[in-house]
Amino acid sequence: MYKAIINNKEIQIEFNKNNPLQGMMDGVAFEFTCNEIGQNLYLVLYQNKSFTIEIVSPADENHTYKLKVNNTPCEVKVGTPIDQLLNNLGLNLAKKSVSEIKAPMPGMVLQIPITVGDTVKKGDILVILEAMKMENSLKSPVDGTIKTIHCTIGKAVDKNQLLISFS
């Protein structure tokens, strides 16, 4: 059984083992046809209606696809049976929790483009270190709020020294 979240609506899907174009969706039998009509572009026939589906971006680490259905943007998050089992056991690996950032190498702190209380997104630059005459941008591995900054511009840091704490 798969769980799909399409534009914030959850759907339970179970595919027929012998024919993956048939199955049950929220307890109701379904059948569709699917033909590739271009690169990342498909024509789907379902309940006597046709839908053009374009895969805008493949699944990310959270199993979320960005699609266009009849040229309308849509996000689909797919939870596999293993994802659901891990979640039921309380082992949801998709929800990464990081409470601090440490220096990956010794170096000199050149810039700290954030301040305490800032809300950061995954990938935002937190600290720029100079190590071996190279600038290294340390980016946030998660979305979060800056609780404490443990380093100072112009000061040296050691490997594994605490730099940033998240709340």
Secondary structure, DSSP 4 states (H G I P E B T S, - for coil): -EEEEETTEEEEEEE-SS-TTEEEETTEEEEEEEEEEETTEEEEEETTEEEEEEEEE---TT-EEEEEETTEEEEEEEE-HHHHHHHHTT--TTS----EEE-SS-EEEEE----TT-EE-TT-EEEEEEETTEEEEEE-SS-EEEEEE---TT-EE-TT-EEEEE-
